[in-house]
Every structure is written in structure tokens, then in C-alpha cells.
Amino acid sequence: MDMRKPHDRFHLSPETHVLTPDVAGLTALLEVLREGHSLLARPSDEPVSPVLEPKQWLYCQSSGSTSYAKTIRRTPDSWIRSFEMDQEMFGLSSADVYASLGTLSHSLTLFAAVAACHIGADLAMLGNMAPRGQIAGLERLDASVLYATPAQLRLLLRADEGRVLPGIRLIFSSGGKLDQTTRSALGVLFPQAEVQEIFGATETSYITLAGPDAPAGSVGTAYPGVELRLTETDTAGVGEIWMRSPFLFDGYAEGHSAETRWDGDWLTIGEMGWIDADGNLYPKGRRNRMVTVADKNVFPEEIEGVLMRVEGVELAVALALPDALRGHRIVAVIQGTAEANDLRHLCRQEIGDHAVPKEIRRLDTLPMLPAGKPDLRALARLWEDV
């Protein structure tokens, strides 16, 4: 049992130098950390604002990719424990420069900024730049640690003009599955970087961590301090993922989710998956996105993972539309140049006929949420008049 006294407030190290001071919300964030106020982060022109109350809390909104955004409430300690664990695991220190590609309204970017301020690392926030400018900024500001979503990383790679950035030594990717093609391409742009994929959510923070040796399709093993269990598993071993850890949120300050449930100190957010004999987790998708096609369960996230493995696909989203005969029909939107027949063939081969998209549309750029994830509701509207 961890008998360490919890941290009751965030810390602003005097060693931290802010290298991009004009970023929206950054002045307010530094004030909150300096004064010990509660912090509210949400999508707006002022993404961070202080909340005056006796006890410090962190309030941030979930991505809202599949439903309306919710305001998450968590203690400072629930993040600080992972800051300190990352320091221990990866040798992070005040000698590092933390960089991010999002805005402070996004929990991953906020996490990176608060972590840098806690350990005394310098901070470079590049979310207000185009991808080509972000590459130049990473080099100019001597960034060594990068936090980004897979979608942001793909845009970065798309803008690459053959440059090599050996200064980045560690990349944390979170907010979606990091496909092997993207992971390999990151090794060319950042030849000295160790890529770590974080599987988690705003409510949970870290669940698992996948390094370069994680088995294909998995998101690695439980992050130190996290316990995992599955419930109601089917014949294939797929069940609902429950976790217990010191990194979990306290509750929703606004909104709610029927998928988020507590059982004592165990939490589920409705993620489904299976665990192999070595403890590697293989997520299938959210239970609230699971649909039936011809009486078979289908996870759109699983289809997206298959589509992303086809050469020429930069980003893929699978959607389930109502179908009177089969329950649902699967459609897909891709960003890239891959042939539809290649996409359908791999889905049929890897999952089955029921998972093959009936229609595949191609967009130059997929609509994205501020959190760096595809906007599923906007994409679904493409079929509203069909």
C-alpha cells in the first residue's frame, strides 16, 4: 500500500522557462499554479481560467467525440503521481524541454504543460502553428519530449520535407490508436526518439503504456500502479475493462455518462477488450459504439485500426448507420490515397464480411475536434441526406 502523503496542490518550479509565452491560456495557467487556485480548462478563446475555492481541483472537459462534452473533476495528486512515475521511468528532469501540438483545452496538452511546470522542464507549446511550423519550432526550441495525438503526429509527418530532428528523445502519443506505419515514420523524422503510446482517457489518465516492443494490436501492459480486470467476457475472452489506480478522476462536475460506472474503487468507462497471457491489453472499442451487423457485434474502432494499416491511409473513421434489414451498415471516411478495394479486402480478411464498409468516401482533410480527434458527428452528417 502506498503510504505517501498525497499532493494537495500543483507546483510551479522556478526552473521552468516558458518558451512560447503568447499561447492562449498560458498566463492564466501559470497564475493558477503560482496561487494554488483550482483550474478550469475548456474549449474557448480563454481555454484556462482560475476557480476560487478552498481546495484545489482540476476541471477539464472530455473530448466529446461521441457525445456531449462532460466536465471532469480530479485532484492534483491524481496527475502528480504520474508526473513522478514518468520521471522515474524515463529520466525526465529540468534539463528537458516539453513540447505539445494541441491547445490547453485538451487534457493531453494541459497534462504536458502542468507536468513540465512541476518538474522544472522548459515548455514549448506549438498548437497555434501549422504542422510545418511545428517541425521548425521543435528544432528551434530544442524540444526533447513531445506530447501529441496520433492525428497530430500524422499531420506532422505529412508536412515533413525530409528534415531530421535528433533532439527529440521521447514521444508520448495518446488519444487514439498509434498504427505501425505512423510509428515507423516517426522513427525517420525523430531517429533518437523512444515512442510510448498511452492508452487512457480524461477520466482515467494512464491505463496502459506501449513501447516499441509491444505486440501488434495491443496498447501494452498496465501502467505502474494500475490494476486491470475484465468482466462479462465472451467466448473470445473480450470483456469490459475495469481499472483501479491512483490516477482516476474524482467524478463529473457537469454532465454524466451511462458508460462510466464505479464498483467500490474500481472504474469502467465502457471500454471493451481482451488481455493476453503476458498482460498486454487489446482494446476493441467503446461499448457505446458497438453495433450489430447481421447479428454480429462490430466495433467501429476495430475497423478503423484495420483501415489504418493499408498503405496510403493517413486517417480513417468507420461509422455505423441504421439499416432495417441488417441492423446497421458500416461506412467509412478516409484521408489518403488508398484504393477502396484494398480497404474492403483487408477488412473482410481480418474481421469478416460483416465489417466491410458498404461505402467509402475520401476527404482531403477530416474534420477534427479541438482535442485532436476526428469529429464523428460531423462525419455522420455526410450521410444524412443519403
C-alpha positions in Angstrom: 0.0 0.0 0.0 1.3 3.5 -0.9 1.6 5.4 2.4 3.0 8.6 0.7 1.2 11.8 1.7 -0.9 13.0 -1.3 0.0 16.2 -3.0 -2.9 18.7 -2.4 -1.8 21.3 -5.0 0.2 21.6 -8.2 3.7 23.1 -8.2 5.3 25.8 -10.4 9.0 25.2 -10.5 11.2 28.3 -10.7 13.4 26.3 -13.1 10.7 26.2 -15.8 11.1 28.7 -18.7 8.1 29.2 -20.9 9.5 29.4 -24.5 6.1 30.2 -26.1 4.6 32.8 -23.8 1.9 34.1 -26.2 -0.1 30.9 -26.2 -3.8 31.3 -25.3 -4.5 30.4 -21.7 -0.8 30.1 -20.6 -0.7 33.2 -18.5 -3.8 32.0 -16.6 -2.3 28.6 -16.2 0.9 30.0 -14.6 -1.2 32.2 -12.3 -3.3 29.1 -11.2 -0.1 27.1 -10.4 1.5 30.0 -8.6 -1.5 30.9 -6.5 -2.9 27.4 -5.9 -6.3 28.1 -7.3 -8.5 25.5 -8.9 -8.2 25.2 -12.7 -10.9 25.1 -15.3 -9.9 24.1 -18.9 -12.5 24.1 -21.7 -12.6 25.0 -25.4 -12.9 28.8 -25.7 -10.9 31.9 -26.6 -9.6 31.7 -23.0 -9.0 27.9 -22.5 -7.8 28.2 -18.9 -9.4 30.1 -16.1 -9.0 30.1 -12.3 -11.7 29.0 -9.9 -11.5 30.4 -6.4 -12.4 27.7 -3.8 -10.8 26.4 -0.6 -9.4 23.2 -2.1 -7.5 23.0 -5.4 -9.2 20.9 -8.1 -8.6 20.4 -11.8 -11.6 20.7 -14.1 -11.3 19.8 -17.7 -13.7 18.7 -20.4 -13.7 15.4 -22.2 -13.3 15.4 -26.0 -17.0 15.0 -26.8 -16.1 12.8 -29.8 -19.2 10.6 -29.4 -21.5 12.6 -27.1 -21.7 16.0 -25.5 -18.6 17.1 -23.6 -18.5 16.5 -19.8 -16.5 18.4 -17.2 -14.1 16.1 -15.4 -13.1 16.8 -11.8 -9.8 15.4 -10.4 -7.4 16.0 -7.6 -3.9 17.4 -8.2 -2.4 14.2 -6.8 -4.1 12.1 -9.5 -1.8 13.7 -12.0 1.3 14.4 -9.9 1.8 10.7 -9.1 2.1 10.0 -12.8 4.5 13.0 -13.3 6.7 11.5 -10.7 6.4 8.0 -12.1 7.3 9.2 -15.6 10.4 11.0 -14.1 11.5 7.7 -12.6 10.8 5.6 -15.7 12.2 7.9 -18.4 14.7 10.0 -16.6 12.8 13.2 -17.1 14.2 16.3 -15.5 14.6 20.1 -15.6 17.1 19.6 -18.4 14.2 18.6 -20.8 12.1 20.8 -23.0 8.5 19.6 -23.1 6.6 20.3 -26.4 2.9 19.8 -27.3 0.9 20.2 -30.5 -2.5 20.9 -29.1 -4.3 23.6 -27.1 -4.7 23.9 -23.3 -8.3 23.0 -23.5 -7.2 19.5 -24.5 -6.3 17.3 -21.4 -3.2 15.8 -23.0 -1.7 19.2 -23.8 -2.7 20.5 -20.4 -1.1 17.4 -18.8 2.2 18.1 -20.6 2.2 21.8 -19.6 1.5 21.1 -15.9 4.0 18.2 -15.8 6.7 20.5 -17.2 6.0 23.1 -14.6 6.0 20.5 -11.9 9.4 19.0 -12.6 11.1 22.3 -13.8 11.3 21.4 -17.5 11.1 24.2 -20.1 7.8 24.4 -22.0 7.2 24.9 -25.8 3.5 24.9 -26.9 3.1 24.7 -30.6 -0.6 24.1 -31.1 -1.2 27.5 -32.7 1.2 26.7 -35.6 0.7 24.8 -38.8 2.4 21.4 -39.0 5.4 22.7 -41.0 5.9 25.5 -38.4 5.6 22.9 -35.6 8.5 21.0 -37.1 10.6 24.1 -37.3 9.6 25.1 -33.7 10.6 21.7 -32.3 14.0 22.1 -33.8 14.5 25.8 -33.0 13.4 25.4 -29.3 15.5 22.2 -28.7 12.5 20.2 -27.7 13.3 16.8 -26.1 9.9 15.4 -25.1 6.8 15.6 -27.3 3.1 15.0 -26.4 0.7 14.6 -29.3 -2.3 12.7 -30.5 -1.8 10.2 -33.4 -3.8 12.5 -35.7 -1.4 15.4 -34.8 1.6 13.2 -35.4 0.3 12.2 -38.9 -0.2 15.8 -39.9 3.4 16.5 -38.7 4.7 13.6 -40.9 2.6 14.8 -43.8 4.3 18.2 -43.6 7.8 16.7 -43.3 10.2 17.8 -46.0 13.0 15.3 -45.3 14.2 17.0 -42.1 15.6 15.0 -39.2 15.1 16.1 -35.6 17.6 14.1 -33.4 16.9 16.3 -30.3 13.5 14.6 -29.5 14.3 11.6 -27.3 10.8 10.7 -26.1 7.3 10.9 -27.7 4.1 10.3 -25.8 1.2 9.6 -28.1 -2.4 9.4 -26.7 -5.9 10.0 -27.9 -6.2 7.2 -30.4 -4.5 4.1 -31.7 -1.0 4.6 -33.0 -0.7 2.5 -36.1 2.6 0.8 -37.0 3.1 2.8 -40.2 3.0 6.1 -38.2 5.2 4.7 -35.5 7.8 3.6 -38.2 7.7 7.0 -39.9 8.2 8.8 -36.6 11.5 6.8 -36.4 12.7 8.6 -39.5 11.8 12.1 -38.5 12.9 11.6 -34.9 15.7 9.0 -35.1 16.6 9.2 -31.4 13.1 9.1 -30.0 11.5 6.4 -28.0 7.8 6.3 -28.8 5.4 5.5 -26.0 1.7 5.0 -26.6 -0.6 6.0 -23.7 -3.9 4.2 -23.6 -6.3 6.1 -21.3 -9.0 8.7 -21.1 -9.7 12.1 -19.4 -11.4 10.2 -16.6 -8.6 7.6 -16.1 -5.4 9.2 -17.1 -2.9 6.4 -17.7 -4.3 2.8 -18.2 -1.6 1.1 -20.2 1.7 2.1 -21.8 3.0 0.6 -25.1 6.7 0.9 -26.0 8.4 -0.2 -29.2 8.3 -3.9 -28.2 4.5 -4.1 -27.6 2.8 -6.8 -29.6 1.0 -5.6 -32.7 -2.6 -4.6 -32.0 -2.0 -4.2 -28.3 -1.7 -1.0 -26.2 0.9 -2.6 -23.9 0.7 -3.5 -20.3 -0.8 -1.8 -17.3 1.0 1.4 -16.3 2.7 1.1 -12.9 0.2 1.3 -10.1 -2.8 0.4 -12.4 -4.7 -2.9 -11.9 -6.9 -4.3 -14.7 -9.7 -6.8 -14.8 -12.3 -7.9 -17.3 -16.0 -8.6 -16.6 -18.7 -10.5 -18.6 -16.2 -11.9 -21.1 -17.5 -13.7 -24.2 -16.2 -16.9 -25.7 -13.3 -15.0 -27.4 -12.2 -13.5 -24.0 -13.5 -10.0 -24.8 -15.0 -8.2 -21.8 -15.5 -4.8 -20.2 -12.3 -3.3 -18.9 -12.2 -2.2 -15.3 -9.3 -0.5 -13.6 -8.1 0.5 -10.1 -5.4 3.1 -9.8 -4.3 6.3 -8.0 -4.7 8.2 -11.3 -8.5 8.1 -11.6 -10.7 11.1 -11.7 -13.0 12.1 -8.8 -16.3 12.5 -10.7 -18.2 14.7 -13.2 -18.7 18.3 -12.2 -21.0 18.7 -15.1 -22.7 16.1 -17.3 -22.7 12.4 -16.9 -22.1 9.1 -18.8 -24.0 5.9 -18.5 -20.9 4.1 -19.5 -18.8 5.4 -16.6 -19.5 3.3 -13.5 -17.9 2.6 -10.2 -17.7 -0.6 -8.2 -16.0 0.4 -5.0 -12.7 1.8 -6.1 -12.8 0.1 -9.5 -13.9 2.2 -12.5 -15.0 1.4 -16.0 -15.6 3.9 -18.8 -17.2 1.3 -21.1 -14.1 0.2 -23.0 -14.1 -3.4 -24.2 -11.1 -5.6 -24.9 -9.1 -8.7 -24.0 -5.8 -9.4 -22.2 -3.2 -11.9 -23.3 -1.1 -14.2 -21.0 1.6 -11.6 -20.7 -0.7 -8.9 -19.6 -0.9 -7.0 -22.9 -4.3 -5.3 -23.4 -6.0 -5.4 -26.8 -8.9 -2.8 -26.9 -11.8 -3.5 -29.2 -13.6 -0.2 -28.7 -16.2 1.6 -26.6 -19.3 -0.4 -25.7 -21.5 2.6 -26.7 -20.0 2.5 -30.2 -20.5 -1.3 -30.6 -23.3 -2.2 -33.0 -24.8 -5.4 -34.6 -24.5 -6.1 -38.3 -26.4 -9.2 -39.3 -26.5 -10.3 -35.6 -22.7 -10.0 -35.2 -21.1 -7.5 -32.8 -19.0 -4.9 -34.6 -16.6 -2.3 -33.1 -16.0 0.7 -35.5 -12.7 1.3 -33.7 -11.5 -2.2 -34.7 -12.4 -1.5 -38.4 -10.5 1.8 -38.2 -7.4 0.0 -36.9 -7.5 -2.3 -39.9 -8.1 0.5 -42.4 -5.1 2.4 -40.9 -2.8 -0.5 -41.8 -3.5 0.0 -45.6 -0.8 1.9 -47.4 -1.9 5.3 -48.4 -4.3 5.8 -45.4 -3.4 8.8 -43.3 -6.6 8.7 -41.2 -9.7 6.6 -41.2 -13.1 6.7 -39.4 -15.7 3.9 -39.5 -19.4 4.8 -38.8 -22.4 2.6 -38.2 -25.6 3.7 -39.9 -29.1 2.2 -39.2 -30.2 -0.5 -41.6 -33.7 -2.0 -41.4 -32.5 -5.4 -42.7 -29.1 -6.0 -41.1 -29.4 -3.8 -38.0 -26.6 -1.5 -39.2 -24.4 -0.9 -42.2 -20.8 0.2 -42.0 -19.5 3.2 -43.9 -16.0 4.7 -43.8 -14.3 8.0 -44.4 -10.5 8.1 -45.2 -7.9 10.7 -45.6 -5.4 9.5 -48.1 -4.9 7.8 -51.4 -5.7 4.1 -50.7 -7.9 2.2 -53.1 -11.4 1.2 -51.8 -11.0 -2.4 -52.9 -7.8 -2.7 -50.9 -9.6 -1.4 -47.8 -12.5 -3.7 -48.2 -10.3 -6.7 -48.8 -8.3 -6.3 -45.6 -11.5 -5.8 -43.5 -13.0 -8.9 -45.0 -9.8 -10.9 -44.4 -9.1 -9.6 -40.8 -12.6 -9.3 -39.4 -15.2 -10.7 -41.8 -17.8 -9.7 -44.3 -20.0 -8.0 -41.7 -17.2 -5.5 -41.1 -16.7 -4.5 -44.7 -17.7 -0.8 -45.3 -20.5 -0.6 -47.8 -19.4 2.8 -48.9 -16.0 4.6 -48.5 -15.6 8.3 -49.0 -12.4 10.2 -49.3 -11.8 13.7 -47.9 -8.6 15.8 -48.2 -8.9 16.7 -44.5 -11.2 15.1 -41.9 -13.0 17.5 -39.6 -11.3 17.4 -36.2 -12.3 18.3 -32.6 -10.1 20.7 -30.5 -8.7 17.6 -28.7 -7.1 16.4 -32.0 -9.6 13.6 -32.6 -12.0 13.1 -35.6 -15.4 14.8 -35.2 -17.7 11.7 -35.5 -20.9 13.8 -35.5 -19.7 16.0 -38.4 -18.7 12.9 -40.4 -22.0 11.2 -39.8 -23.8 14.2 -41.3 -22.2 13.3 -44.7 -24.8 10.6 -44.9 -27.8 12.5 -43.5 -29.3 13.1 -47.0 -28.4 9.8 -48.5 
